[in-house]
Amino acid sequence: MKEFFTLEYWEDRGWFIGRLRDVPEIFSHGRSLEELKANVIDAYQMTLQTSGIEPPCSTPRLLELGIEV
């Protein structure tokens, strides 16, 4: 089963740095966007293997809430 996540990334001094918005503790870097993507995938898979955390069973949904301030 393939799950889809949003990769948030930016460039800093020649490096692409990014994290998964849905799993912000998954963070990595690479010299290219392709390398960053591969490193983030590796980091996610290693985290699942070492932590015993089960991958999400369904895709998260977004809902906009209006809150009085």
N, CA, C and O atoms as a Tripos MOL2 file, in Angstrom:
@<TRIPOS>MOLECULE
protein
  276   275    69     0     0
PROTEIN
NO_CHARGES

@<TRIPOS>ATOM
      1 N           0.8430   -1.1780    0.0000 N.3       1 MET1
      2 CA          0.0000    0.0000    0.0000 C.3       1 MET1
      3 C           0.8910    1.2450    0.0000 C.2       1 MET1
      4 O           1.8790    1.3120    0.7320 O.2       1 MET1
      5 N           0.5420    2.2000   -0.8040 N.am      2 LYS2
      6 CA          1.3010    3.4440   -0.8880 C.3       2 LYS2
      7 C           0.5110    4.5530   -0.2200 C.2       2 LYS2
      8 O          -0.6640    4.7620   -0.5240 O.2       2 LYS2
      9 N           1.1570    5.2610    0.6880 N.am      3 GLU3
     10 CA          0.5770    6.4340    1.3410 C.3       3 GLU3
     11 C           1.2050    7.6750    0.7240 C.2       3 GLU3
     12 O           2.3510    7.6270    0.2780 O.2       3 GLU3
     13 N           0.4890    8.7650    0.6920 N.am      4 PHE4
     14 CA          0.9980   10.0090    0.1300 C.3       4 PHE4
     15 C           1.1260   11.0560    1.2300 C.2       4 PHE4
     16 O           0.2310   11.2200    2.0590 O.2       4 PHE4
     17 N           2.2500   11.7560    1.2200 N.am      5 PHE5
     18 CA          2.5490   12.7850    2.1950 C.3       5 PHE5
     19 C           2.9630   14.0560    1.4640 C.2       5 PHE5
     20 O           3.3250   14.0130    0.2880 O.2       5 PHE5
     21 N           2.9110   15.1770    2.1580 N.am      6 THR6
     22 CA          3.3470   16.4490    1.5930 C.3       6 THR6
     23 C           4.7580   16.7520    2.0820 C.2       6 THR6
     24 O           5.0120   16.8250    3.2840 O.2       6 THR6
     25 N           5.6710   16.9270    1.1250 N.am      7 LEU7
     26 CA          7.0520   17.2910    1.4420 C.3       7 LEU7
     27 C           7.1700   18.8080    1.4080 C.2       7 LEU7
     28 O           6.9190   19.4360    0.3790 O.2       7 LEU7
     29 N           7.5480   19.3850    2.5220 N.am      8 GLU8
     30 CA          7.7990   20.8270    2.6150 C.3       8 GLU8
     31 C           9.3160   20.9960    2.5450 C.2       8 GLU8
     32 O          10.0390   20.3950    3.3400 O.2       8 GLU8
     33 N           9.8040   21.8040    1.6080 N.am      9 TYR9
     34 CA         11.2570   21.9250    1.4690 C.3       9 TYR9
     35 C          11.6620   23.3390    1.0910 C.2       9 TYR9
     36 O          10.8430   24.1420    0.6450 O.2       9 TYR9
     37 N          12.9490   23.6270    1.2810 N.am     10 TRP10
     38 CA         13.5240   24.9220    0.9490 C.3      10 TRP10
     39 C          14.9980   24.7060    0.6170 C.2      10 TRP10
     40 O          15.5530   23.6380    0.8780 O.2      10 TRP10
     41 N          15.6120   25.7100    0.0520 N.am     11 GLU11
     42 CA         17.0390   25.6590   -0.2800 C.3      11 GLU11
     43 C          17.8240   26.5310    0.6840 C.2      11 GLU11
     44 O          17.3930   27.6260    1.0450 O.2      11 GLU11
     45 N          18.9870   26.0280    1.0980 N.am     12 ASP12
     46 CA         19.8480   26.7800    1.9940 C.3      12 ASP12
     47 C          21.2990   26.4380    1.6720 C.2      12 ASP12
     48 O          21.7360   25.3060    1.8800 O.2      12 ASP12
     49 N          22.0330   27.4070    1.1720 N.am     13 ARG13
     50 CA         23.4630   27.2590    0.8620 C.3      13 ARG13
     51 C          23.7730   26.0280    0.0090 C.2      13 ARG13
     52 O          24.7090   25.2820    0.3000 O.2      13 ARG13
     53 N          22.9830   25.8240   -1.0400 N.am     14 GLY14
     54 CA         23.2340   24.7280   -1.9650 C.3      14 GLY14
     55 C          22.6260   23.3960   -1.5600 C.2      14 GLY14
     56 O          22.8130   22.4010   -2.2600 O.2      14 GLY14
     57 N          21.9070   23.3510   -0.4530 N.am     15 TRP15
     58 CA         21.2650   22.1250    0.0140 C.3      15 TRP15
     59 C          19.7510   22.2760   -0.0680 C.2      15 TRP15
     60 O          19.2110   23.3600    0.1550 O.2      15 TRP15
     61 N          19.0800   21.1880   -0.3890 N.am     16 PHE16
     62 CA         17.6260   21.1150   -0.2860 C.3      16 PHE16
     63 C          17.3340   20.4840    1.0720 C.2      16 PHE16
     64 O          17.8120   19.3910    1.3730 O.2      16 PHE16
     65 N          16.5510   21.1760    1.8790 N.am     17 ILE17
     66 CA         16.2230   20.7230    3.2240 C.3      17 ILE17
     67 C          14.7090   20.5730    3.2880 C.2      17 ILE17
     68 O          13.9750   21.4350    2.8050 O.2      17 ILE17
     69 N          14.2440   19.4790    3.8850 N.am     18 GLY18
     70 CA         12.8040   19.2870    3.9050 C.3      18 GLY18
     71 C          12.3290   18.3950    5.0270 C.2      18 GLY18
     72 O          13.1090   17.7250    5.7040 O.2      18 GLY18
     73 N          11.0010   18.4120    5.2000 N.am     19 ARG19
     74 CA         10.3430   17.5830    6.1950 C.3      19 ARG19
     75 C           8.9760   17.1920    5.6600 C.2      19 ARG19
     76 O           8.4380   17.8400    4.7620 O.2      19 ARG19
     77 N           8.4290   16.1380    6.2160 N.am     20 LEU20
     78 CA          7.0690   15.7560    5.8720 C.3      20 LEU20
     79 C           6.1140   16.5830    6.7190 C.2      20 LEU20
     80 O           6.2030   16.5720    7.9470 O.2      20 LEU20
     81 N           5.2140   17.2880    6.0800 N.am     21 ARG21
     82 CA          4.2650   18.1120    6.8380 C.3      21 ARG21
     83 C           3.3700   17.2570    7.7130 C.2      21 ARG21
     84 O           2.9750   17.6770    8.8010 O.2      21 ARG21
     85 N           3.0450   16.0510    7.2430 N.am     22 ASP22
     86 CA          2.1530   15.1690    7.9810 C.3      22 ASP22
     87 C           2.8660   14.4490    9.1240 C.2      22 ASP22
     88 O           2.2260   13.9910   10.0700 O.2      22 ASP22
     89 N           4.1930   14.3500    9.0320 N.am     23 VAL23
     90 CA          5.0110   13.6790   10.0500 C.3      23 VAL23
     91 C           6.2470   14.5570   10.2600 C.2      23 VAL23
     92 O           7.3310   14.1990    9.7980 O.2      23 VAL23
     93 N           6.1120   15.6970   10.9460 N.am     24 PRO24
     94 CA          7.1850   16.6950   11.0020 C.3      24 PRO24
     95 C           8.4920   16.2180   11.6150 C.2      24 PRO24
     96 O           9.5230   16.8630   11.4260 O.2      24 PRO24
     97 N           8.4800   15.1050   12.3470 N.am     25 GLU25
     98 CA          9.7460   14.6090   12.8880 C.3      25 GLU25
     99 C          10.6010   13.9320   11.8100 C.2      25 GLU25
    100 O          11.7600   13.6020   12.0610 O.2      25 GLU25
    101 N          10.0400   13.7250   10.6180 N.am     26 ILE26
    102 CA         10.8090   13.1770    9.4970 C.3      26 ILE26
    103 C          11.3950   14.3590    8.7370 C.2      26 ILE26
    104 O          10.6740   15.1100    8.0810 O.2      26 ILE26
    105 N          12.7040   14.5130    8.8320 N.am     27 PHE27
    106 CA         13.4250   15.6810    8.3630 C.3      27 PHE27
    107 C          14.7090   15.2020    7.7050 C.2      27 PHE27
    108 O          15.3620   14.3030    8.2350 O.2      27 PHE27
    109 N          15.0990   15.7790    6.5560 N.am     28 SER28
    110 CA         16.3590   15.3730    5.9220 C.3      28 SER28
    111 C          16.8490   16.4710    4.9900 C.2      28 SER28
    112 O          16.2850   17.5640    4.9410 O.2      28 SER28
    113 N          17.9120   16.1600    4.2490 N.am     29 HIS29
    114 CA         18.4860   17.1130    3.2990 C.3      29 HIS29
    115 C          19.1210   16.3490    2.1370 C.2      29 HIS29
    116 O          19.2920   15.1320    2.2010 O.2      29 HIS29
    117 N          19.4690   17.0790    1.0760 N.am     30 GLY30
    118 CA         20.1410   16.4880   -0.0730 C.3      30 GLY30
    119 C          20.6900   17.5750   -0.9730 C.2      30 GLY30
    120 O          20.2640   18.7280   -0.9000 O.2      30 GLY30
    121 N          21.6340   17.2090   -1.8220 N.am     31 ARG31
    122 CA         22.2230   18.1850   -2.7550 C.3      31 ARG31
    123 C          21.2820   18.5090   -3.9100 C.2      31 ARG31
    124 O          21.4440   19.5340   -4.5720 O.2      31 ARG31
    125 N          20.2990   17.6440   -4.1570 N.am     32 SER32
    126 CA         19.2960   17.8790   -5.2040 C.3      32 SER32
    127 C          17.9260   17.5390   -4.6330 C.2      32 SER32
    128 O          17.8230   16.9170   -3.5760 O.2      32 SER32
    129 N          16.8860   17.9460   -5.3300 N.am     33 LEU33
    130 CA         15.5360   17.6280   -4.8860 C.3      33 LEU33
    131 C          15.3150   16.1150   -4.9120 C.2      33 LEU33
    132 O          14.6590   15.5690   -4.0250 O.2      33 LEU33
    133 N          15.8530   15.4440   -5.9140 N.am     34 GLU34
    134 CA         15.7190   13.9830   -5.9910 C.3      34 GLU34
    135 C          16.4090   13.3030   -4.8100 C.2      34 GLU34
    136 O          15.8700   12.3590   -4.2330 O.2      34 GLU34
    137 N          17.5970   13.7810   -4.4520 N.am     35 GLU35
    138 CA         18.3120   13.2080   -3.3080 C.3      35 GLU35
    139 C          17.5470   13.4740   -2.0150 C.2      35 GLU35
    140 O          17.4600   12.5960   -1.1560 O.2      35 GLU35
    141 N          16.9970   14.6660   -1.8710 N.am     36 LEU36
    142 CA         16.1840   14.9840   -0.6920 C.3      36 LEU36
    143 C          15.0040   14.0300   -0.5930 C.2      36 LEU36
    144 O          14.7470   13.4780    0.4770 O.2      36 LEU36
    145 N          14.2750   13.8270   -1.7010 N.am     37 LYS37
    146 CA         13.1230   12.9370   -1.6750 C.3      37 LYS37
    147 C          13.5260   11.5280   -1.2560 C.2      37 LYS37
    148 O          12.8550   10.9090   -0.4300 O.2      37 LYS37
    149 N          14.6070   11.0250   -1.8170 N.am     38 ALA38
    150 CA         15.0800    9.6810   -1.4650 C.3      38 ALA38
    151 C          15.4650    9.6080    0.0130 C.2      38 ALA38
    152 O          15.1630    8.6200    0.6820 O.2      38 ALA38
    153 N          16.1270   10.6420    0.5240 N.am     39 ASN39
    154 CA         16.5470   10.6540    1.9300 C.3      39 ASN39
    155 C          15.3560   10.7310    2.8780 C.2      39 ASN39
    156 O          15.3640   10.1010    3.9360 O.2      39 ASN39
    157 N          14.3360   11.4950    2.5090 N.am     40 VAL40
    158 CA         13.1410   11.5960    3.3410 C.3      40 VAL40
    159 C          12.4070   10.2520    3.3710 C.2      40 VAL40
    160 O          11.9300    9.8260    4.4230 O.2      40 VAL40
    161 N          12.3190    9.5930    2.2270 N.am     41 ILE41
    162 CA         11.6870    8.2720    2.1740 C.3      41 ILE41
    163 C          12.4530    7.2970    3.0620 C.2      41 ILE41
    164 O          11.8510    6.5470    3.8310 O.2      41 ILE41
    165 N          13.7840    7.3070    2.9570 N.am     42 ASP42
    166 CA         14.6080    6.4380    3.8130 C.3      42 ASP42
    167 C          14.3860    6.7470    5.2930 C.2      42 ASP42
    168 O          14.2450    5.8330    6.1050 O.2      42 ASP42
    169 N          14.3540    8.0320    5.6430 N.am     43 ALA43
    170 CA         14.1630    8.4260    7.0420 C.3      43 ALA43
    171 C          12.8100    7.9460    7.5560 C.2      43 ALA43
    172 O          12.7110    7.4730    8.6880 O.2      43 ALA43
    173 N          11.7770    8.0620    6.7440 N.am     44 TYR44
    174 CA         10.4440    7.6140    7.1480 C.3      44 TYR44
    175 C          10.4270    6.1020    7.3550 C.2      44 TYR44
    176 O           9.9210    5.6140    8.3650 O.2      44 TYR44
    177 N          10.9780    5.3700    6.4020 N.am     45 GLN45
    178 CA         10.9840    3.9140    6.5030 C.3      45 GLN45
    179 C          11.8180    3.4360    7.6900 C.2      45 GLN45
    180 O          11.4200    2.4950    8.3760 O.2      45 GLN45
    181 N          12.9650    4.0630    7.9450 N.am     46 MET46
    182 CA         13.7920    3.6940    9.0980 C.3      46 MET46
    183 C          13.0680    3.9960   10.4110 C.2      46 MET46
    184 O          13.1590    3.2210   11.3630 O.2      46 MET46
    185 N          12.3540    5.1160   10.4640 N.am     47 THR47
    186 CA         11.6070    5.4730   11.6680 C.3      47 THR47
    187 C          10.5250    4.4320   11.9450 C.2      47 THR47
    188 O          10.3280    4.0300   13.0910 O.2      47 THR47
    189 N           9.8270    3.9970   10.9040 N.am     48 LEU48
    190 CA          8.7990    2.9730   11.0970 C.3      48 LEU48
    191 C           9.4090    1.6710   11.6040 C.2      48 LEU48
    192 O           8.8500    1.0280   12.4940 O.2      48 LEU48
    193 N          10.5450    1.2820   11.0470 N.am     49 GLN49
    194 CA         11.1930    0.0220   11.4270 C.3      49 GLN49
    195 C          11.7140    0.0550   12.8580 C.2      49 GLN49
    196 O          11.5600   -0.9220   13.5910 O.2      49 GLN49
    197 N          12.3240    1.1550   13.2650 N.am     50 THR50
    198 CA         12.9650    1.2130   14.5760 C.3      50 THR50
    199 C          12.0130    1.5840   15.7090 C.2      50 THR50
    200 O          12.2830    1.2700   16.8680 O.2      50 THR50
    201 N          10.9140    2.2420   15.3920 N.am     51 SER51
    202 CA         10.0200    2.7010   16.4510 C.3      51 SER51
    203 C           8.8620    1.7600   16.7070 C.2      51 SER51
    204 O           8.2130    1.8410   17.7500 O.2      51 SER51
    205 N           8.5970    0.8700   15.7680 N.am     52 GLY52
    206 CA          7.4510   -0.0100   15.9180 C.3      52 GLY52
    207 C           6.1320    0.6780   15.6190 C.2      52 GLY52
    208 O           5.0670    0.1010   15.8350 O.2      52 GLY52
    209 N           6.1940    1.9080   15.1220 N.am     53 ILE53
    210 CA          4.9840    2.6530   14.7740 C.3      53 ILE53
    211 C           4.3940    2.0660   13.5010 C.2      53 ILE53
    212 O           5.1120    1.7950   12.5390 O.2      53 ILE53
    213 N           3.1060    1.8770   13.5040 N.am     54 GLU54
    214 CA          2.4230    1.3980   12.3080 C.3      54 GLU54
    215 C           2.1920    2.5690   11.3590 C.2      54 GLU54
    216 O           1.8840    3.6730   11.8090 O.2      54 GLU54
    217 N           2.3360    2.3480   10.0510 N.am     55 PRO55
    218 CA          2.0230    3.4140    9.1080 C.3      55 PRO55
    219 C           0.5440    3.7760    9.1910 C.2      55 PRO55
    220 O          -0.2720    2.9630    9.6260 O.2      55 PRO55
    221 N           0.1950    4.9900    8.7760 N.am     56 PRO56
    222 CA         -1.2080    5.3950    8.8510 C.3      56 PRO56
    223 C          -2.0830    4.4460    8.0410 C.2      56 PRO56
    224 O          -1.6750    3.9740    6.9800 O.2      56 PRO56
    225 N          -3.2820    4.1680    8.5400 N.am     57 CYS57
    226 CA         -4.1700    3.2420    7.8450 C.3      57 CYS57
    227 C          -5.0210    3.9550    6.8040 C.2      57 CYS57
    228 O          -5.6270    3.2990    5.9560 O.2      57 CYS57
    229 N          -5.0790    5.2460    6.8460 N.am     58 SER58
    230 CA         -5.8210    5.9850    5.8340 C.3      58 SER58
    231 C          -5.1850    7.3600    5.6640 C.2      58 SER58
    232 O          -4.4310    7.8290    6.5170 O.2      58 SER58
    233 N          -5.5040    7.9780    4.5600 N.am     59 THR59
    234 CA         -4.9640    9.2990    4.2670 C.3      59 THR59
    235 C          -5.6500   10.3360    5.1400 C.2      59 THR59
    236 O          -6.8790   10.3750    5.2080 O.2      59 THR59
    237 N          -4.8620   11.1830    5.8150 N.am     60 PRO60
    238 CA         -5.4830   12.2190    6.6480 C.3      60 PRO60
    239 C          -6.3200   13.1710    5.7940 C.2      60 PRO60
    240 O          -6.0360   13.3880    4.6160 O.2      60 PRO60
    241 N          -7.3220   13.7130    6.3940 N.am     61 ARG61
    242 CA         -8.1830   14.6830    5.7120 C.3      61 ARG61
    243 C          -7.9650   16.0510    6.3260 C.2      61 ARG61
    244 O          -7.5850   16.1630    7.4910 O.2      61 ARG61
    245 N          -8.2040   17.0780    5.5500 N.am     62 LEU62
    246 CA         -8.0560   18.4510    6.0270 C.3      62 LEU62
    247 C          -9.4340   19.0930    6.1170 C.2      62 LEU62
    248 O         -10.2890   18.8790    5.2580 O.2      62 LEU62
    249 N          -9.6350   19.8640    7.1450 N.am     63 LEU63
    250 CA        -10.8810   20.5750    7.3430 C.3      63 LEU63
    251 C         -10.5540   21.9450    7.8740 C.2      63 LEU63
    252 O          -9.8620   22.0760    8.8840 O.2      63 LEU63
    253 N         -11.0430   22.9690    7.2050 N.am     64 GLU64
    254 CA        -10.7870   24.3320    7.6530 C.3      64 GLU64
    255 C         -11.7860   24.6950    8.7400 C.2      64 GLU64
    256 O         -12.9930   24.5230    8.5750 O.2      64 GLU64
    257 N         -11.2630   25.2010    9.8550 N.am     65 LEU65
    258 CA        -12.1120   25.6000   10.9720 C.3      65 LEU65
    259 C         -12.0580   27.1080   11.1480 C.2      65 LEU65
    260 O         -10.9780   27.6980   11.0990 O.2      65 LEU65
    261 N         -13.1850   27.7280   11.3500 N.am     66 GLY66
    262 CA        -13.2380   29.1390   11.6840 C.3      66 GLY66
    263 C         -13.3550   29.2760   13.1790 C.2      66 GLY66
    264 O         -14.2770   28.7290   13.7840 O.2      66 GLY66
    265 N         -12.4290   30.0040   13.7900 N.am     67 ILE67
    266 CA        -12.4200   30.1570   15.2460 C.3      67 ILE67
    267 C         -12.4770   31.6340   15.5950 C.2      67 ILE67
    268 O         -11.6670   32.4260   15.1120 O.2      67 ILE67
    269 N         -13.4190   31.9930   16.4190 N.am     68 GLU68
    270 CA        -13.5690   33.3790   16.8590 C.3      68 GLU68
    271 C         -12.3990   33.7450   17.7660 C.2      68 GLU68
    272 O         -12.0910   33.0100   18.7040 O.2      68 GLU68
    273 N         -11.7370   34.8890   17.4930 N.am     69 VAL69
    274 CA        -10.6160   35.3350   18.3330 C.3      69 VAL69
    275 C         -10.8840   36.7140   18.8830 C.2      69 VAL69
    276 O         -10.0550   37.2590   19.6130 O.2      69 VAL69
@<TRIPOS>BOND
     1     1     2 1
     2     2     3 1
     3     3     4 2
     4     3     5 am
     5     5     6 1
     6     6     7 1
     7     7     8 2
     8     7     9 am
     9     9    10 1
    10    10    11 1
    11    11    12 2
    12    11    13 am
    13    13    14 1
    14    14    15 1
    15    15    16 2
    16    15    17 am
    17    17    18 1
    18    18    19 1
    19    19    20 2
    20    19    21 am
    21    21    22 1
    22    22    23 1
    23    23    24 2
    24    23    25 am
    25    25    26 1
    26    26    27 1
    27    27    28 2
    28    27    29 am
    29    29    30 1
    30    30    31 1
    31    31    32 2
    32    31    33 am
    33    33    34 1
    34    34    35 1
    35    35    36 2
    36    35    37 am
    37    37    38 1
    38    38    39 1
    39    39    40 2
    40    39    41 am
    41    41    42 1
    42    42    43 1
    43    43    44 2
    44    43    45 am
    45    45    46 1
    46    46    47 1
    47    47    48 2
    48    47    49 am
    49    49    50 1
    50    50    51 1
    51    51    52 2
    52    51    53 am
    53    53    54 1
    54    54    55 1
    55    55    56 2
    56    55    57 am
    57    57    58 1
    58    58    59 1
    59    59    60 2
    60    59    61 am
    61    61    62 1
    62    62    63 1
    63    63    64 2
    64    63    65 am
    65    65    66 1
    66    66    67 1
    67    67    68 2
    68    67    69 am
    69    69    70 1
    70    70    71 1
    71    71    72 2
    72    71    73 am
    73    73    74 1
    74    74    75 1
    75    75    76 2
    76    75    77 am
    77    77    78 1
    78    78    79 1
    79    79    80 2
    80    79    81 am
    81    81    82 1
    82    82    83 1
    83    83    84 2
    84    83    85 am
    85    85    86 1
    86    86    87 1
    87    87    88 2
    88    87    89 am
    89    89    90 1
    90    90    91 1
    91    91    92 2
    92    91    93 am
    93    93    94 1
    94    94    95 1
    95    95    96 2
    96    95    97 am
    97    97    98 1
    98    98    99 1
    99    99   100 2
   100    99   101 am
   101   101   102 1
   102   102   103 1
   103   103   104 2
   104   103   105 am
   105   105   106 1
   106   106   107 1
   107   107   108 2
   108   107   109 am
   109   109   110 1
   110   110   111 1
   111   111   112 2
   112   111   113 am
   113   113   114 1
   114   114   115 1
   115   115   116 2
   116   115   117 am
   117   117   118 1
   118   118   119 1
   119   119   120 2
   120   119   121 am
   121   121   122 1
   122   122   123 1
   123   123   124 2
   124   123   125 am
   125   125   126 1
   126   126   127 1
   127   127   128 2
   128   127   129 am
   129   129   130 1
   130   130   131 1
   131   131   132 2
   132   131   133 am
   133   133   134 1
   134   134   135 1
   135   135   136 2
   136   135   137 am
   137   137   138 1
   138   138   139 1
   139   139   140 2
   140   139   141 am
   141   141   142 1
   142   142   143 1
   143   143   144 2
   144   143   145 am
   145   145   146 1
   146   146   147 1
   147   147   148 2
   148   147   149 am
   149   149   150 1
   150   150   151 1
   151   151   152 2
   152   151   153 am
   153   153   154 1
   154   154   155 1
   155   155   156 2
   156   155   157 am
   157   157   158 1
   158   158   159 1
   159   159   160 2
   160   159   161 am
   161   161   162 1
   162   162   163 1
   163   163   164 2
   164   163   165 am
   165   165   166 1
   166   166   167 1
   167   167   168 2
   168   167   169 am
   169   169   170 1
   170   170   171 1
   171   171   172 2
   172   171   173 am
   173   173   174 1
   174   174   175 1
   175   175   176 2
   176   175   177 am
   177   177   178 1
   178   178   179 1
   179   179   180 2
   180   179   181 am
   181   181   182 1
   182   182   183 1
   183   183   184 2
   184   183   185 am
   185   185   186 1
   186   186   187 1
   187   187   188 2
   188   187   189 am
   189   189   190 1
   190   190   191 1
   191   191   192 2
   192   191   193 am
   193   193   194 1
   194   194   195 1
   195   195   196 2
   196   195   197 am
   197   197   198 1
   198   198   199 1
   199   199   200 2
   200   199   201 am
   201   201   202 1
   202   202   203 1
   203   203   204 2
   204   203   205 am
   205   205   206 1
   206   206   207 1
   207   207   208 2
   208   207   209 am
   209   209   210 1
   210   210   211 1
   211   211   212 2
   212   211   213 am
   213   213   214 1
   214   214   215 1
   215   215   216 2
   216   215   217 am
   217   217   218 1
   218   218   219 1
   219   219   220 2
   220   219   221 am
   221   221   222 1
   222   222   223 1
   223   223   224 2
   224   223   225 am
   225   225   226 1
   226   226   227 1
   227   227   228 2
   228   227   229 am
   229   229   230 1
   230   230   231 1
   231   231   232 2
   232   231   233 am
   233   233   234 1
   234   234   235 1
   235   235   236 2
   236   235   237 am
   237   237   238 1
   238   238   239 1
   239   239   240 2
   240   239   241 am
   241   241   242 1
   242   242   243 1
   243   243   244 2
   244   243   245 am
   245   245   246 1
   246   246   247 1
   247   247   248 2
   248   247   249 am
   249   249   250 1
   250   250   251 1
   251   251   252 2
   252   251   253 am
   253   253   254 1
   254   254   255 1
   255   255   256 2
   256   255   257 am
   257   257   258 1
   258   258   259 1
   259   259   260 2
   260   259   261 am
   261   261   262 1
   262   262   263 1
   263   263   264 2
   264   263   265 am
   265   265   266 1
   266   266   267 1
   267   267   268 2
   268   267   269 am
   269   269   270 1
   270   270   271 1
   271   271   272 2
   272   271   273 am
   273   273   274 1
   274   274   275 1
   275   275   276 2
@<TRIPOS>SUBSTRUCTURE
     1 MET1         2 RESIDUE 1 A MET
     2 LYS2         6 RESIDUE 1 A LYS
     3 GLU3        10 RESIDUE 1 A GLU
     4 PHE4        14 RESIDUE 1 A PHE
     5 PHE5        18 RESIDUE 1 A PHE
     6 THR6        22 RESIDUE 1 A THR
     7 LEU7        26 RESIDUE 1 A LEU
     8 GLU8        30 RESIDUE 1 A GLU
     9 TYR9        34 RESIDUE 1 A TYR
    10 TRP10       38 RESIDUE 1 A TRP
    11 GLU11       42 RESIDUE 1 A GLU
    12 ASP12       46 RESIDUE 1 A ASP
    13 ARG13       50 RESIDUE 1 A ARG
    14 GLY14       54 RESIDUE 1 A GLY
    15 TRP15       58 RESIDUE 1 A TRP
    16 PHE16       62 RESIDUE 1 A PHE
    17 ILE17       66 RESIDUE 1 A ILE
    18 GLY18       70 RESIDUE 1 A GLY
    19 ARG19       74 RESIDUE 1 A ARG
    20 LEU20       78 RESIDUE 1 A LEU
    21 ARG21       82 RESIDUE 1 A ARG
    22 ASP22       86 RESIDUE 1 A ASP
    23 VAL23       90 RESIDUE 1 A VAL
    24 PRO24       94 RESIDUE 1 A PRO
    25 GLU25       98 RESIDUE 1 A GLU
    26 ILE26      102 RESIDUE 1 A ILE
    27 PHE27      106 RESIDUE 1 A PHE
    28 SER28      110 RESIDUE 1 A SER
    29 HIS29      114 RESIDUE 1 A HIS
    30 GLY30      118 RESIDUE 1 A GLY
    31 ARG31      122 RESIDUE 1 A ARG
    32 SER32      126 RESIDUE 1 A SER
    33 LEU33      130 RESIDUE 1 A LEU
    34 GLU34      134 RESIDUE 1 A GLU
    35 GLU35      138 RESIDUE 1 A GLU
    36 LEU36      142 RESIDUE 1 A LEU
    37 LYS37      146 RESIDUE 1 A LYS
    38 ALA38      150 RESIDUE 1 A ALA
    39 ASN39      154 RESIDUE 1 A ASN
    40 VAL40      158 RESIDUE 1 A VAL
    41 ILE41      162 RESIDUE 1 A ILE
    42 ASP42      166 RESIDUE 1 A ASP
    43 ALA43      170 RESIDUE 1 A ALA
    44 TYR44      174 RESIDUE 1 A TYR
    45 GLN45      178 RESIDUE 1 A GLN
    46 MET46      182 RESIDUE 1 A MET
    47 THR47      186 RESIDUE 1 A THR
    48 LEU48      190 RESIDUE 1 A LEU
    49 GLN49      194 RESIDUE 1 A GLN
    50 THR50      198 RESIDUE 1 A THR
    51 SER51      202 RESIDUE 1 A SER
    52 GLY52      206 RESIDUE 1 A GLY
    53 ILE53      210 RESIDUE 1 A ILE
    54 GLU54      214 RESIDUE 1 A GLU
    55 PRO55      218 RESIDUE 1 A PRO
    56 PRO56      222 RESIDUE 1 A PRO
    57 CYS57      226 RESIDUE 1 A CYS
    58 SER58      230 RESIDUE 1 A SER
    59 THR59      234 RESIDUE 1 A THR
    60 PRO60      238 RESIDUE 1 A PRO
    61 ARG61      242 RESIDUE 1 A ARG
    62 LEU62      246 RESIDUE 1 A LEU
    63 LEU63      250 RESIDUE 1 A LEU
    64 GLU64      254 RESIDUE 1 A GLU
    65 LEU65      258 RESIDUE 1 A LEU
    66 GLY66      262 RESIDUE 1 A GLY
    67 ILE67      266 RESIDUE 1 A ILE
    68 GLU68      270 RESIDUE 1 A GLU
    69 VAL69      274 RESIDUE 1 A VAL
